[in-house]
Amino acid sequence: QTPSFDRLAEAVAGRLQFADKVALSKWDTGKPVEDKEQEAKVISGVAALPDAQRLDPALLRTFFANQIEANKLIQYTLLADWHRNGRAPDTIRPDLVKEIRPTLARYTETLVHELDVVSGLRENKDCPASLAKAAGNVVVTQKLDRLHSVALDRALAGICVADTAVKKP
Ligand SMILES: C=C(O[C@@H]1C=C(C(=O)O)C=C[C@H]1O)C(=O)O
């Protein structure tokens, strides 16, 4: 099977869907959206994964910093919406430490694996177009709203060598 960005984009979107649950837990607990200590744990955890050994450590750091930025973008927007409405949805909220962060960690493993799969596509001239189209397909299949589509493009920025949107190592 020829490698494509489809699975990477799916996994990135999957991780982003969890930002909603993170935001709910922060609404309930009053904890800040940004947790620098947790971010450092996520980034240092990546380097220890088997698939990470084949990848450029600087690319991994940039890529996961972008996943975290996109996650926070969703959290800030949802929290502001809920403040405007005076209430948050009453959907089930998993516990941040016991449930959400372990789930995010499993996405991290999948993401590192998928990054490894597409590593040969990063240099291609059509990389930005292929990546953006893969994201567009995920928007349709996962029925992403505008906020999550915006965050998806943000999270994917910087993967292509020819992409000038985000500074690369
Ligand atoms: C997801 C969280 O919120 C933010 C986003 C993080 C992430 O995407 O991994 C990590 C820390 C926080 O800055 C969290 O606190 O766990």
PDBQT file of the ligand as one rigid body, heavy atoms in Angstrom, charges set to zero:
ROOT
HETATM    1  C1  LIG A 201      -4.444  18.231  27.313  1.00  0.00    +0.000 C 
HETATM    2  C2  LIG A 201      -4.120  19.107  28.285  1.00  0.00    +0.000 C 
HETATM    3  O1  LIG A 201      -4.103  20.498  28.099  1.00  0.00    +0.000 OA
HETATM    4  C3  LIG A 201      -3.008  21.125  27.467  1.00  0.00    +0.000 C 
HETATM    5  C4  LIG A 201      -2.627  20.356  26.263  1.00  0.00    +0.000 C 
HETATM    6  C5  LIG A 201      -1.747  19.318  26.351  1.00  0.00    +0.000 C 
HETATM    7  C6  LIG A 201      -1.658  18.272  25.267  1.00  0.00    +0.000 C 
HETATM    8  O2  LIG A 201      -2.201  18.496  24.172  1.00  0.00    +0.000 OA
HETATM    9  O3  LIG A 201      -1.073  17.206  25.511  1.00  0.00    +0.000 OA
HETATM   10  C7  LIG A 201      -0.925  19.202  27.492  1.00  0.00    +0.000 C 
HETATM   11  C8  LIG A 201      -0.980  20.112  28.511  1.00  0.00    +0.000 C 
HETATM   12  C9  LIG A 201      -1.864  21.296  28.482  1.00  0.00    +0.000 C 
HETATM   13  O4  LIG A 201      -1.097  22.452  28.204  1.00  0.00    +0.000 OA
HETATM   14  C10 LIG A 201      -3.775  18.614  29.631  1.00  0.00    +0.000 C 
HETATM   15  O5  LIG A 201      -3.687  19.427  30.555  1.00  0.00    +0.000 OA
HETATM   16  O6  LIG A 201      -3.596  17.380  29.790  1.00  0.00    +0.000 OA
ENDROOT
TORSDOF 0
